[in-house]
Amino acid sequence: MESAHAFIKSRLLGPNHSFTAVIKLITNALEAQSHEISAQYHQQKINSLKYIGEIFSECHGRITYFALRKAHNNLLHSARVDKGSPCNGCHHVRTGIPCKHRIKALIERGEKVQPAEFHPQWHISVSLIFIFPYFH
């Protein structure tokens, strides 16, 4: 809440504005911030990751690229998983990203990684709704 307050306060030009002018300044600031967040969101969806495993094709545009890169790194290490090394699920609990054991199991079954394999924090979903009256 403090950061939101500081953001709004930084956009105000001084104490000598009318109520209407203050509302207009705040509205413009929030619209600019919303546009910036929306642009970043759409850029995230448009960009394609190079050299990412086909096993993650269902996740493109639905999972953040940071999480996909981490999962791809786990894919690279999945080749080194021994049959005798059981998965304790610790990696997935800590990160919310499929571990090398899970990825190897999916590969062996011929399946692809689904977005549901990732914790919701890694899902790309933005809904920005700002309802402010416009004063002219």
WOHU-V495704 format. One record per residue. N is the residue number from 0. RES is the residue in one letter. SS is DSSP state (H for helix, E for strand, L for the rest). PHI is phi in radians with two decimals (none if undefined). D_LAST is the distance of its C-alpha to the last C-alpha in Angstrom with 1 decimal. Layout:
[[N/RES/SS/PHI/D_LAST] [N/RES/SS/PHI/D_LAST]]
This chain:
[[0/M/L/none/28.2] [1/E/H/-1.10/28.9] [2/S/H/-1.17/28.0] [3/A/H/-1.14/24.6] [4/H/H/-1.10/24.1] [5/A/H/-1.13/25.3] [6/F/H/-1.07/23.0] [7/I/H/-1.11/19.8] [8/K/H/-1.07/21.4] [9/S/H/-1.18/22.2] [10/R/H/-1.50/18.6] [11/L/L/-1.36/17.6] [12/L/L/-1.53/18.4] [13/G/L/2.80/19.9] [14/P/L/-1.43/19.9] [15/N/L/-1.72/18.2] [16/H/L/-1.82/14.5] [17/S/L/-1.29/12.5] [18/F/H/-1.02/11.9] [19/T/H/-1.07/8.2] [20/A/H/-1.16/9.1] [21/V/H/-1.12/12.0] [22/I/H/-1.07/10.3] [23/K/H/-1.11/8.3] [24/L/H/-1.09/11.8] [25/I/H/-1.12/13.7] [26/T/H/-1.05/11.9] [27/N/H/-1.08/12.5] [28/A/H/-1.12/16.0] [29/L/H/-1.21/16.8] [30/E/H/-1.15/15.8] [31/A/H/-1.12/18.0] [32/Q/H/-1.14/20.7] [33/S/H/-1.07/20.7] [34/H/H/-1.09/21.0] [35/E/H/-1.11/23.9] [36/I/H/-1.13/25.6] [37/S/H/-1.10/25.3] [38/A/H/-1.11/26.8] [39/Q/H/-1.12/29.6] [40/Y/H/-1.07/30.3] [41/H/H/-1.19/30.6] [42/Q/H/-1.11/32.7] [43/Q/H/-1.07/34.9] [44/K/H/-1.29/35.4] [45/I/H/-1.39/36.1] [46/N/L/-1.01/38.5] [47/S/L/-2.02/42.1] [48/L/L/-1.47/44.6] [49/K/L/-1.49/47.8] [50/Y/L/1.13/51.1] [51/I/L/-1.54/49.9] [52/G/L/-1.10/52.5] [53/E/H/-1.02/52.3] [54/I/H/-1.06/52.8] [55/F/H/-1.74/49.1] [56/S/H/-1.04/47.8] [57/E/H/-1.25/46.4] [58/C/H/-1.72/44.2] [59/H/L/-1.05/42.4] [60/G/L/1.35/38.7] [61/R/L/-2.11/39.1] [62/I/E/-2.13/40.6] [63/T/L/-1.06/39.4] [64/Y/H/-1.18/41.4] [65/F/H/-1.01/42.5] [66/A/H/-1.16/44.2] [67/L/H/-1.14/45.7] [68/R/H/-1.12/47.2] [69/K/H/-1.11/48.8] [70/A/H/-1.15/50.1] [71/H/H/-1.10/51.4] [72/N/H/-1.06/53.2] [73/N/H/-1.13/54.8] [74/L/H/-1.06/55.8] [75/L/H/-1.10/57.6] [76/H/H/-1.50/59.4] [77/S/H/-1.17/60.3] [78/A/L/-1.15/63.3] [79/R/L/-1.65/64.8] [80/V/L/-1.35/64.6] [81/D/L/-1.42/68.2] [82/K/L/-1.07/69.2] [83/G/L/-1.50/70.5] [84/S/L/-1.72/67.3] [85/P/L/-1.26/65.5] [86/C/L/-1.57/61.7] [87/N/L/-1.72/60.8] [88/G/L/1.31/57.1] [89/C/H/-1.10/56.1] [90/H/H/-1.05/54.1] [91/H/H/-1.14/51.9] [92/V/H/-1.13/51.4] [93/R/H/-1.25/50.4] [94/T/H/-1.87/48.2] [95/G/L/1.35/47.2] [96/I/L/-2.09/48.5] [97/P/L/-0.98/51.6] [98/C/L/-1.45/54.7] [99/K/H/-1.11/57.4] [100/H/H/-1.16/59.6] [101/R/H/-1.14/57.1] [102/I/H/-1.12/56.3] [103/K/H/-1.10/60.1] [104/A/H/-1.10/60.6] [105/L/H/-1.15/57.9] [106/I/H/-1.08/59.5] [107/E/H/-1.11/62.9] [108/R/H/-1.56/61.6] [109/G/L/1.29/59.9] [110/E/L/-1.78/56.4] [111/K/L/-1.85/53.1] [112/V/L/-1.26/50.9] [113/Q/L/-1.72/48.2] [114/P/H/-0.97/44.8] [115/A/H/-1.12/46.0] [116/E/H/-1.22/48.5] [117/F/L/-1.73/45.7] [118/H/L/-1.06/44.1] [119/P/H/-0.95/40.5] [120/Q/H/-1.10/39.3] [121/W/H/-1.63/40.2] [122/H/E/-1.37/38.5] [123/I/L/-1.52/35.4] [124/S/L/-2.69/32.8] [125/V/L/-2.24/29.2] [126/S/L/-2.34/26.7] [127/L/L/-1.92/23.3] [128/I/L/-2.23/20.9] [129/F/L/-2.03/17.7] [130/I/L/-2.03/15.7] [131/F/L/-2.30/12.5] [132/P/L/-1.23/9.7] [133/Y/L/-1.69/6.4] [134/F/L/-1.83/3.8] [135/H/L/-1.94/0.0]]
